[in-house]
Structures are given as structure tokens and as C-alpha cells.
Amino acid sequence: MSQQKPRNDSNLVRTAASLSGIAIQMGATIYLGNLLGGWLDEKFQKTFLEDTITLLAVFLSIYLVIKKVMALNK
């Protein structure tokens, strides 16, 4: 019988925690962008700022996800 190496579960847990953190960060970024846009819409009596800032928050969160995943793959 050959001996098997013990698995390193700490690396797996660290990766899973990092990925769940990415999802929370993405949701929080989009939500806060939406809140900021709604507040600016009310403050300046405009109708397009909420949509624009929410869309920018989506792009920002996607950029941050890609950056984090590329860092995990190194």
C-alpha cells in the first residue's frame, strides 16, 4: 500500500472564504452605488444619476472581482 499525503484543507478553506468575501463585496458595492445615485437624484432633482452611478458600481465591482480572481490564481 502506498501512503497518501495529508490534504491541506486550510488552503481550501482560505480560498472559499476569499470567494465568499468577493460576493459580499460585489453586492455591497452595487447596493451602495444605488443608494448614492438615489440620494444624488433627490438632491439635484435629476432622473438619470441613480441609473448611471449604479451602472458604474456594477462595472467597478466586476473589475474588482476580476482583479481578485487573478490574484488568487497566481
Secondary structure, 3 states (H helix, E strand, C coil): CCCCCCCCHHHHHHHHHHHHHHHHHHHHHHHHHHHHHHHHHHHHCCCCHHHHHHHHHHHHHHHHHHHHHHHHCC
